[in-house]
Amino acid sequence: MAYLDKARKEDLKLLAEELNLNVGDNMKISDLSKLITTHPDYDEDFSKNQLTIIIEDRKLREQQEMVLKQQEFEKEKERLDREFQLEKLRLENERLKGLTSTPEAKNVGHLARECPKNTRKTPPHNARSNIITAKGTELESTKEVVTARVSIPVSVPINTRNGIDDLQLVDIKWDKRP
């Protein structure tokens, strides 16, 4: 009879129902134990075995529910991880599109190909040295190369016509995005 005291209320209700006893919704564990043990057809060994089976079935159900919840959790975690990775790829794609779709980015490649072709190795005989001022910053120029403080060296050929240098203003914009 001590085995009944260790059981859960739901297990005792199921045992009483299997023994065809009238079970009320408001019955306490002690009431259920008394109802089972005072029944005229009460057999302790049979009741003990039935209760053991009921408890094992409940534990098995709980374990299966736990496994299902764990699987659902893992699926949700994988889904969220895939969404996160996809969003990272989308953002990276947008960032790269932004870098290559700007006119400045296209001009950089053009300049990299064209500048070496158009640069003179030796200055013309009648080239002059000048000092060039751009936006308040003094830049140096020699007969060969006009040099500005930029991150890439830029050389501009000097063409002379009628003794005056033809100067071309080349505006280089560089947008450094992280």
PALO-825889 format. One line per 5 residues: number of its first residue (from 1); their letters; for each residue y, x, z of N, C-alpha, C, O. Coordinates in Angstrom, 3 decimals, m for minus. Each point is the difference from the previous one (the first is absolute). Layout:
<atoms>
NUM> A> Y:X:Z:Y:X:Z:Y:X:Z:Y:X:Z  ...
</atoms>
This chain:
<atoms>
1> MAYLD> m1.186:0.810:0.000:1.186:m0.810:0.000:1.260:0.861:0.000:1.067:m0.484:m0.380  m1.159:1.731:0.791:1.144:0.905:m0.016:0.423:0.316:m1.430:1.154:0.352:m0.248  m2.073:m0.476:m0.675:0.318:0.263:m1.407:1.035:m0.988:m0.533:0.748:0.334:m0.919  m0.689:m1.550:1.478:0.971:m1.000:m0.446:1.422:0.370:0.422:0.963:m0.342:m0.686  m0.836:1.036:1.807:1.323:0.376:0.498:0.662:1.075:m0.872:1.225:0.124:m0.003
6> KARKE> m2.025:0.650:m0.731:0.531:1.078:m0.835:0.357:m0.466:m1.411:0.580:0.758:m0.778  m0.922:m1.991:0.451:0.229:m0.507:m1.360:1.409:m0.558:m0.145:0.654:m0.341:0.985  m0.208:0.257:m2.212:1.291:m0.616:m0.307:m0.150:m1.512:m0.024:m1.095:m0.541:m0.152  2.243:m0.124:0.307:0.012:m1.460:0.011:m0.522:m0.564:m1.320:m0.778:m0.954:m0.002  1.202:1.535:m1.117:m0.435:m0.493:m1.313:m1.513:0.158:m0.176:m0.646:m0.832:m0.637
11> DLKLL> 0.080:1.919:1.213:m1.450:0.207:m0.103:m0.757:m1.049:0.826:m1.022:m0.524:m0.441  1.533:0.226:1.639:m0.641:m1.014:0.846:0.099:m1.385:m0.636:m0.933:m0.796:0.110  2.048:0.498:m0.773:0.133:m1.292:m0.691:m1.058:m0.131:m1.086:m0.642:m1.042:m0.128  0.464:2.107:m0.657:m1.013:m0.035:m1.064:m1.409:m0.162:0.577:m0.821:m0.728:m0.558  0.545:1.406:1.674:m1.320:m0.121:0.633:m0.228:m1.432:0.476:m1.074:m0.563:m0.211
16> AEELN> 2.077:m0.021:0.850:m0.128:m1.378:0.488:m0.194:m0.970:m1.166:m0.777:m0.949:0.111  1.471:1.175:m1.223:m0.163:m0.870:m1.168:m1.396:0.153:m0.598:m0.579:m0.986:m0.455  0.030:2.192:0.446:m1.357:0.206:m0.521:m1.050:m0.658:0.903:m1.076:m0.385:m0.458  1.404:0.265:1.738:m0.912:m0.671:0.941:0.237:m1.512:0.017:m0.571:m0.710:0.827  1.416:0.218:m1.742:0.324:m1.429:m0.126:0.653:m0.569:1.258:m0.314:m1.113:0.424
21> LNVGD> 1.214:1.879:0.160:0.741:m0.456:1.175:1.387:m0.464:m0.443:0.541:0.505:m0.984  0.025:m1.452:1.701:1.346:m0.497:m0.299:1.030:0.980:0.563:0.085:0.213:1.209  0.687:0.371:m2.109:0.975:1.017:0.394:1.397:m0.564:m0.204:0.321:m0.514:m1.072  0.511:0.614:2.108:1.397:m0.426:m0.102:0.881:1.174:m0.408:m0.350:1.159:0.219  1.485:m1.471:m0.811:0.918:1.053:m0.452:0.671:0.727:1.165:0.371:1.167:m0.127
26> NMKIS> m0.218:m1.845:1.245:0.733:0.564:1.135:m0.901:0.673:1.027:0.472:0.361:1.078  m1.726:m0.187:m1.374:m0.936:0.562:0.986:0.247:1.494:0.192:0.301:0.726:m0.947  m0.437:m0.285:2.205:0.163:1.406:0.346:m1.354:0.695:m0.072:m1.036:m0.648:m0.150  1.058:1.967:0.259:m1.242:0.777:m0.069:m0.961:m0.429:1.109:m1.199:m0.143:m0.236  1.718:m0.059:1.426:m0.873:m0.407:1.120:m0.605:m1.382:m0.252:m1.161:m0.237:0.334
31> DLSKL> 1.941:m0.678:m0.924:m0.513:m1.342:m0.322:m1.107:0.087:m1.046:m1.014:m0.689:0.106  1.209:1.531:m1.111:m1.012:0.161:m1.050:m1.284:0.611:0.565:m1.101:m0.427:m0.349  1.246:1.430:1.222:m1.180:0.628:0.622:m0.775:m1.017:0.833:m1.228:m0.065:m0.067  1.952:m0.722:0.848:m0.643:m1.016:0.841:m0.694:m1.052:m0.871:m1.114:m0.422:0.312  1.773:m0.009:m1.414:m0.578:m0.995:m0.902:m1.316:0.511:m0.599:m0.975:m0.746:m0.092
36> ITTHP> 0.954:2.018:m0.312:m1.206:0.572:m0.624:m1.120:0.149:1.025:m1.143:m0.360:m0.283  1.451:0.882:1.462:m1.054:0.287:0.992:m0.521:m1.249:0.703:m1.126:0.004:0.497  1.915:m1.064:m0.444:m0.451:m1.218:0.689:m0.723:m0.968:m0.926:m0.486:m1.037:0.453  0.408:1.351:m1.716:m0.704:m0.881:m0.941:m1.490:0.017:0.343:m0.549:1.055:0.319  m0.117:m2.231:m0.383:m1.417:m0.069:0.390:m0.928:0.850:m0.885:m1.045:0.452:0.468
41> DYDED> 1.412:m0.229:m1.736:m0.858:0.790:m0.894:0.411:1.474:m0.037:m0.384:0.721:m0.921  1.150:m0.270:1.898:0.510:1.371:0.016:m1.142:1.001:0.128:m0.819:m0.091:0.914  0.775:1.063:m1.857:m0.964:1.101:0.053:0.827:1.290:m0.071:0.662:0.268:m1.003  m0.708:0.514:2.061:0.863:1.176:0.110:m0.262:1.014:m1.111:0.952:0.513:m0.589  m2.199:m0.213:0.291:m0.315:0.983:m1.055:0.484:m0.469:m1.375:0.575:0.776:m0.762
46> FSKNQ> m0.812:m2.039:0.459:0.434:m0.544:m1.279:1.525:0.030:m0.103:0.549:0.405:m1.025  0.132:m0.835:2.094:1.467:m0.023:0.007:0.567:1.416:m0.125:0.980:0.236:m0.707  m1.621:0.694:1.409:0.454:1.390:m0.057:m0.149:0.561:m1.421:0.909:0.660:m0.502  m2.046:m0.919:m0.142:m0.226:0.468:m1.377:0.974:m0.657:m0.978:0.545:0.663:m0.882  m0.330:m1.968:1.045:0.934:m0.714:m0.875:1.422:0.551:0.159:0.712:0.189:m0.986
51> LTIII> m0.311:0.063:2.226:1.338:0.537:0.253:0.144:1.403:m0.602:1.054:0.339:m0.538  m2.097:0.463:0.627:0.024:1.339:m0.604:0.187:m0.093:m1.514:0.770:0.763:m0.585  m1.470:m1.693:m0.038:0.131:m0.197:m1.455:1.412:m0.476:m0.351:0.594:0.470:m0.971  m0.062:m1.402:1.762:1.355:m0.518:m0.243:1.031:1.123:0.111:0.910:0.099:m0.824  m1.058:0.744:1.846:0.944:1.110:0.204:m0.099:1.009:m1.143:1.019:0.483:m0.493
56> EDRKL> m2.243:m0.162:0.071:m0.178:0.944:m1.110:0.595:m0.548:m1.296:0.616:0.739:m0.767  m0.804:m2.039:0.528:0.583:m0.622:m1.196:1.527:0.067:0.031:0.641:0.293:m1.009  m0.071:m0.569:2.183:1.458:0.048:0.132:0.513:1.423:m0.239:0.986:0.196:m0.711  m1.651:0.782:1.301:0.425:1.395:m0.176:m0.120:0.434:m1.461:0.846:0.735:m0.509  m1.898:m1.195:m0.157:m0.180:0.316:m1.415:1.120:m0.619:m0.839:0.547:0.648:m0.892
61> REQQE> m0.210:m1.919:1.188:1.103:m0.660:m0.711:1.319:0.738:0.225:0.770:0.218:m0.935  m0.522:0.161:2.184:1.237:0.716:0.318:0.058:1.337:m0.731:1.049:0.406:m0.498  m2.188:0.265:0.444:m0.048:1.288:m0.688:0.246:m0.179:m1.505:0.718:0.791:m0.613  m1.313:m1.826:0.028:0.216:m0.266:m1.424:1.457:m0.357:m0.275:0.572:0.438:m0.997  0.021:m1.227:1.875:1.418:m0.341:m0.152:0.868:1.248:0.096:0.977:0.152:m0.733
66> MVLKQ> m1.351:0.738:1.652:0.751:1.239:0.167:m0.098:0.863:m1.261:0.989:0.591:m0.434  m2.183:m0.526:m0.144:m0.187:0.775:m1.232:0.823:m0.613:m1.134:0.635:0.725:m0.766  m0.643:m2.055:0.656:0.788:m0.670:m1.038:1.494:0.263:0.179:0.710:0.264:m0.970  m0.241:m0.339:2.209:1.414:0.266:0.265:0.347:1.444:m0.348:1.065:0.275:m0.553  m1.966:0.640:0.879:0.230:1.414:m0.310:0.057:0.213:m1.515:0.845:0.748:m0.494
71> QEFEK> m1.741:m1.405:m0.237:0.000:0.109:m1.459:1.284:m0.583:m0.586:0.591:0.587:m0.906  m0.161:m1.729:1.415:1.250:m0.601:m0.468:1.182:0.914:0.296:0.905:0.155:m0.819  m0.930:0.444:2.002:1.061:0.929:0.376:0.027:1.194:m0.955:1.069:0.404:m0.458  m2.237:0.160:0.157:m0.081:1.145:m0.910:0.477:m0.377:m1.402:0.707:0.771:m0.649  m1.100:m1.964:0.184:0.444:m0.456:m1.322:1.518:m0.147:m0.033:0.649:0.415:m0.960
76> EKERL> m0.093:m1.001:2.003:1.450:m0.185:0.071:0.708:1.355:0.059:1.038:0.199:m0.632  m1.608:0.715:1.390:0.572:1.342:0.103:m0.019:0.688:m1.364:0.996:0.609:m0.391  m2.100:m0.693:m0.333:m0.099:0.590:m1.336:0.981:m0.663:m0.965:0.630:0.677:m0.813  m0.503:m1.998:0.904:0.929:m0.715:m0.874:1.436:0.463:0.251:0.753:0.259:m0.939  m0.386:m0.159:2.219:1.350:0.443:0.338:0.232:1.444:m0.443:1.087:0.349:m0.462
81> DREFQ> m2.111:0.482:0.606:0.113:1.390:m0.433:0.184:0.075:m1.516:0.812:0.787:m0.486  m1.560:m1.600:m0.261:0.153:m0.027:m1.463:1.399:m0.486:m0.382:0.624:0.557:m0.902  m0.135:m1.585:1.578:1.355:m0.502:m0.269:1.042:1.081:0.276:0.952:0.173:m0.761  m1.149:0.545:1.859:0.927:1.069:0.359:0.002:1.097:m1.065:1.063:0.447:m0.430  m2.251:m0.014:0.006:m0.109:1.034:m1.025:0.618:m0.469:m1.317:0.681:0.765:m0.682
86> LEKLR> m0.926:m2.028:0.333:0.563:m0.556:m1.228:1.525:m0.014:0.065:0.667:0.345:m0.976  m0.124:m0.736:2.103:1.455:m0.027:0.157:0.578:1.413:m0.077:1.062:0.205:m0.588  m1.758:0.773:1.180:0.450:1.385:m0.103:0.026:0.448:m1.458:0.951:0.647:m0.438  m1.997:m0.993:m0.312:m0.054:0.368:m1.415:1.107:m0.690:m0.795:0.607:0.606:m0.884  m0.349:m1.869:1.199:1.084:m0.717:m0.681:1.344:0.674:0.249:0.788:0.201:m0.924
91> LENER> m0.538:0.142:2.182:1.266:0.650:0.337:0.120:1.362:m0.678:1.066:0.350:m0.507  m2.139:0.407:0.496:0.007:1.304:m0.661:0.233:m0.165:m1.501:0.740:0.771:m0.610  m1.376:m1.780:0.025:0.177:m0.280:m1.422:1.455:m0.359:m0.296:0.578:0.492:m0.970  0.014:m1.348:1.804:1.402:m0.378:m0.184:0.914:1.213:0.143:0.969:0.153:m0.742  m1.290:0.702:1.702:0.812:1.200:0.198:m0.080:0.898:m1.232:1.015:0.514:m0.470
96> LKGLT> m2.225:m0.330:m0.046:m0.163:0.848:m1.179:0.632:m0.630:m1.235:0.577:0.708:m0.826  m0.676:m2.019:0.691:0.662:m0.679:m1.117:1.501:0.210:0.087:0.662:0.236:m1.011  m0.130:m0.322:2.214:1.432:0.183:0.197:0.448:1.402:m0.372:1.098:0.183:m0.526  m1.941:0.813:0.795:0.363:1.373:m0.331:m0.023:0.244:m1.504:0.881:0.679:m0.528  m1.867:m1.220:m0.161:m0.134:0.285:m1.427:0.775:m0.969:m0.872:0.209:0.273:m1.182
101> STPEA> 0.218:m1.385:1.726:0.701:m0.971:m0.837:1.513:0.208:m0.006:0.711:m0.667:m0.752  m0.215:1.577:1.575:1.441:0.240:0.004:0.373:0.886:m1.179:m0.781:0.869:m0.387  1.965:m1.072:m0.192:0.430:0.851:m1.120:0.086:1.468:0.407:m0.277:0.886:m0.809  0.657:m0.626:2.052:0.107:1.381:0.456:m1.354:0.697:m0.060:m0.084:1.163:m0.395  m0.975:m1.871:0.785:m1.330:0.602:m0.008:m0.450:0.291:m1.422:m0.637:1.025:m0.246
106> KNVGH> 0.956:m1.901:m0.691:m0.371:0.237:m1.395:0.793:1.177:m0.561:m0.541:0.798:m0.765  1.824:m0.679:1.136:0.836:1.087:m0.493:m0.436:1.350:0.544:0.185:1.018:m0.668  m0.751:m0.986:1.849:m0.451:1.257:0.574:m1.078:0.618:m0.878:0.030:1.199:m0.279  m0.975:m2.012:m0.154:m1.042:0.512:m0.892:0.577:0.454:m1.326:m0.417:1.024:m0.541  1.372:m1.773:0.012:0.644:0.358:m1.265:0.745:1.325:0.152:m0.094:0.871:m0.865
111> LAREC> 0.831:m0.720:1.962:0.732:1.240:0.232:m0.942:1.184:0.151:0.284:1.093:m0.489  m1.394:m1.310:1.161:m0.953:1.089:0.196:m0.557:0.488:m1.330:m0.300:1.184:m0.147  0.159:m2.085:m0.824:m0.517:0.405:m1.314:1.098:0.576:m0.893:m0.238:0.963:m0.728  1.427:m1.539:0.777:1.052:0.351:m0.948:0.838:1.205:0.421:0.467:0.744:m0.863  m0.266:m0.535:2.145:0.868:1.091:0.440:m0.484:1.370:m0.467:0.813:0.786:m0.488
116> PKNTR> m2.091:m0.469:0.616:m0.428:1.326:m0.469:0.232:0.200:m1.504:0.239:1.128:m0.429  m0.303:m2.175:m0.369:0.203:0.112:m1.448:1.456:0.308:m0.328:0.286:0.782:m0.906  0.623:m1.392:1.637:1.424:0.088:m0.335:0.732:1.145:0.690:1.176:0.229:m0.282  m1.825:0.474:1.154:0.663:1.054:0.748:m0.013:1.290:m0.810:m1.036:0.421:m0.516  2.203:0.192:0.416:0.088:1.285:m0.701:m0.379:1.119:0.943:0.291:m0.042:1.196
121> KTPPH> m0.940:1.037:m1.753:m0.361:1.159:0.806:1.165:0.994:0.093:0.181:0.649:1.030  0.595:m0.534:m2.089:1.138:0.926:0.005:1.269:m0.781:m0.310:m0.032:m0.936:m0.799  1.139:1.304:1.417:1.244:m0.728:m0.245:0.591:0.367:m1.363:m0.256:1.084:m0.524  1.041:m1.989:m0.039:0.697:0.359:m1.232:1.048:1.076:0.281:0.415:0.182:1.145  0.015:0.536:m2.198:0.927:1.117:0.185:1.354:m0.448:0.514:0.647:0.723:0.757
126> NARSN> m0.224:m1.880:m1.150:1.344:m0.424:0.377:0.001:m1.032:1.140:0.971:m0.744:0.144  m2.036:0.684:0.666:m0.051:m0.942:1.122:0.942:0.470:1.090:0.195:1.204:0.172  0.385:m2.121:0.559:0.961:0.321:1.055:m0.563:m0.416:1.354:m0.816:m0.918:0.086  1.250:1.591:0.960:m0.379:m0.387:1.350:1.041:m0.972:0.521:1.199:0.191:m0.207  m1.647:m1.210:0.866:0.898:m1.018:0.538:m0.418:m0.348:1.424:m1.127:0.267:0.416
131> IITAK> 2.036:m0.855:0.304:m0.330:m0.587:1.290:0.086:m1.501:m0.180:1.006:m0.518:m0.485  m2.044:m0.171:0.870:m0.079:m1.445:m0.195:0.078:m0.668:1.363:m0.649:0.444:0.947  1.429:m1.497:m0.841:0.084:m0.759:1.237:m0.598:m1.373:m0.238:0.396:m0.717:m0.919  m1.347:0.367:1.751:m0.645:m1.308:m0.135:0.057:m0.709:1.334:m0.578:0.451:0.990  1.287:m1.571:m0.979:0.114:m0.836:1.200:0.441:0.818:1.212:m0.540:m0.166:1.094
136> GTELE> 1.497:1.028:m1.284:0.559:0.747:1.113:m0.812:1.211:0.406:0.401:0.707:0.925  m1.508:m0.437:m1.563:m0.816:1.154:0.347:0.144:1.034:m1.104:m0.160:m0.317:m1.179  0.453:1.519:1.550:0.169:1.036:m1.007:m1.366:0.526:m0.403:m0.815:0.362:0.849  0.574:m0.321:m2.141:m1.253:0.496:m0.540:0.282:1.260:m0.806:1.091:0.157:m0.548  m2.052:0.725:0.476:0.174:1.243:m0.732:m0.610:m0.135:m1.383:m1.000:m0.695:m0.185
141> STKEV> 1.603:1.360:m0.778:m0.604:0.047:m1.327:0.123:1.414:m0.537:0.963:0.712:0.286  m1.930:m0.332:m1.048:0.035:1.296:m0.668:m0.115:m0.264:m1.479:m0.009:m1.151:m0.437  m0.079:2.222:m0.339:m0.140:m0.172:m1.434:m1.333:m0.640:m0.347:m0.114:m0.681:m1.020  m0.893:0.891:1.855:m1.329:m0.515:m0.317:m0.262:m1.382:0.573:m0.458:m0.894:m0.711  0.744:0.718:1.991:m0.512:m1.179:0.696:1.085:m0.603:0.877:0.760:0.714:0.654
146> VTARV> m0.702:m2.023:m0.650:0.834:m0.716:0.954:m0.910:m0.343:1.163:m1.027:m0.650:m0.193  1.380:1.069:1.383:m0.869:m0.195:1.154:0.688:m0.903:1.009:1.159:0.210:0.359  m1.879:m1.201:0.083:0.486:m0.885:1.054:m0.999:0.057:1.137:m1.145:0.415:m0.181  1.582:m0.831:1.339:m0.912:0.008:1.131:m0.832:m1.281:m0.017:0.370:m1.016:0.588  m1.495:1.100:m1.275:m0.946:m1.107:m0.084:m1.373:0.555:0.307:m0.183:1.211:0.123
151> SIPVS> m0.761:m2.093:m0.001:m1.335:0.454:0.369:m0.772:0.602:m1.166:m1.015:0.664:0.211  1.481:m0.886:m1.445:m0.665:0.598:m1.158:1.045:0.766:m0.800:1.138:m0.458:m0.109  m1.494:1.623:m0.461:0.977:0.728:m0.809:0.231:m0.722:m1.325:m0.942:m0.477:m0.632  2.187:0.406:0.229:0.363:m0.663:m1.251:0.826:0.989:m0.812:0.964:0.569:0.512  m1.329:m0.361:m1.761:0.813:0.860:m0.859:0.469:m0.817:m1.190:m0.743:m0.826:m0.531
156> VPINT> 1.967:1.059:0.120:0.610:m0.758:m1.090:0.461:0.997:m1.064:0.733:0.937:0.316  m1.145:m1.121:m1.558:0.488:0.916:m1.043:1.488:m0.246:m0.270:0.486:m1.128:0.087  0.201:2.180:m0.406:1.429:m0.106:m0.278:0.185:0.101:m1.510:m0.365:1.007:m0.607  0.921:m2.031:0.012:0.299:0.002:m1.434:1.491:0.267:m0.176:0.829:m0.562:0.716  m0.505:1.399:m1.643:1.417:0.283:m0.232:0.391:m0.522:m1.370:m0.718:0.158:m0.987
161> RNGID> 1.846:m0.766:0.965:0.559:m0.498:m1.250:1.518:0.187:0.089:0.625:m0.491:0.940  m0.052:1.162:m1.863:1.438:0.259:m0.033:0.466:0.761:1.238:1.133:m0.180:0.446  m1.995:1.028:0.111:0.397:0.811:1.138:0.016:m0.737:1.323:0.378:0.589:1.012  m0.775:m1.859:m0.978:m0.003:m0.778:1.243:m1.436:m0.412:0.291:m0.731:m0.434:m0.890  0.345:0.576:2.141:m1.354:m0.404:0.390:m0.114:m1.514:m0.025:0.877:m0.710:0.492
166> DLQLV> m1.980:0.219:m1.077:m0.313:m1.429:0.102:m0.796:m0.192:1.282:m1.088:0.552:0.159  1.630:m1.320:0.728:m0.692:m0.243:1.263:m0.605:m1.388:m0.020:0.620:m0.969:m0.437  m1.810:0.905:0.907:m0.646:m1.298:0.157:m0.152:m0.255:1.485:m0.442:0.870:0.750  0.808:m2.053:m0.339:m0.176:m0.385:1.390:m1.359:m0.668:0.123:m0.248:m1.049:m0.595  m0.611:1.659:1.360:m1.336:m0.551:0.219:m0.047:m0.475:1.442:0.153:0.791:0.931
171> DIKWD> m0.363:m2.066:m0.758:m0.062:m0.588:1.339:m1.464:m0.152:0.376:m0.716:m0.791:m0.613  0.268:1.528:1.598:m1.392:m0.081:0.450:m0.010:m0.728:1.332:0.633:0.420:0.969  m1.355:m1.502:m0.946:m0.143:m0.767:1.244:m1.439:0.138:0.458:m0.929:m0.079:m0.804  0.758:0.278:2.054:m1.346:0.104:0.549:m0.047:m0.824:1.273:0.744:0.241:0.950  m1.609:m1.187:m0.955:m0.155:m0.868:1.163:m1.288:0.397:0.690:m1.094:m0.274:m0.494
176> KRP> 1.227:0.903:1.608:m1.192:0.451:0.722:m0.429:m1.104:0.943:0.673:m0.292:0.989  m1.791:m0.311:m1.308:m0.525:m1.086:0.842:m1.185:0.521:0.784:m0.805:0.768:m0.527  0.686:m1.182:1.798:m1.151:0.469:0.791:m1.286:m0.623:m0.460:m1.059:0.287:0.558
</atoms>
